[in-house]
Amino acid sequence: MAALIETELKVGSPAELAERYYPNGRLGGLSVEGRAPGVLGQLVLVKVEVERPARQFVVRGQLAWARHKASLNQPMGFGVDFVPEDDATRVRLLAFARQEVSSDAVRVERRQQVELKVKLVHEGEQRKEMVADLSAGGAFVRSWNPLPVGAKVQLSLRLPLSLLPLELKGLVAWVKLAGDSSGMGVEFERDEGARAKIEKLLHRLSK
């Protein structure tokens, strides 16, 4: 199995980040200036830093192409294709780059890919879904039928090794419609007690 390598992409604004996106391939990818950090096909962890507003993303991808020499119109660079395993990060990154969500909806926070059962309540109706991406400020909830942006929701998370579920309130900040990867990004209401519990859970899961 190919080793995971790291690289960086620094841009000044969401618009500059959007210009780095290319639609080729299954999910598209990001173009990065400089020498390719590995061989084509190798897995890459890209640390994306946006200066204004200050945001950071860490997205998993795969080296797809490399331009070894600069030309008059094109600098030396390489392309990193997005991969399905980290689709939630791809969706958040592109929503931010295209300014489809407010800057506050995408914070610099530790995120963890998870598989947690959740009971979601909206306007008195309950449904059972799965949380695939979790941070102290929000979550990506997989759903065949995501709620509209702005919908208020209550989540009841079934945490590992915990007798009681974690109750959270929030609203839908963005929506993704893409077959098996469909879902919604939920931004949590500020609750320091719940936030501390999530941080403790993320720390445990990271080990």
Sequence and secondary structure as in RCSB ss.txt:
>XXXX:A:sequence
MAALIETELKVGSPAELAERYYPNGRLGGLSVEGRAPGVLGQLVLVKVEVERPARQFVVRGQLAWARHKASLNQP
MGFGVDFVPEDDATRVRLLAFARQEVSSDAVRVERRQQVELKVKLVHEGEQRKEMVADLSAGGAFVRSWNPLPVG
AKVQLSLRLPLSLLPLELKGLVAWVKLAGDSSGMGVEFERDEGARAKIEKLLHRLSK
>XXXX:A:secstr
    EEEEEEESSHHHHHHHEE  TTT EEEEES  SS TT EEEEEEEETTTTEEEEEEEEEEEEE S  SS  
SEEEEEE GGGHHHHHHHHHHHTT S GGGS S   EEEEEEEEEEETTEEEEEEEEEE SSEEEEE SS   TT
 EEEEEE  TT SS EEEEEEEEEEE  GGG EEEEEE   HHHHHHHHHHHHHHH 
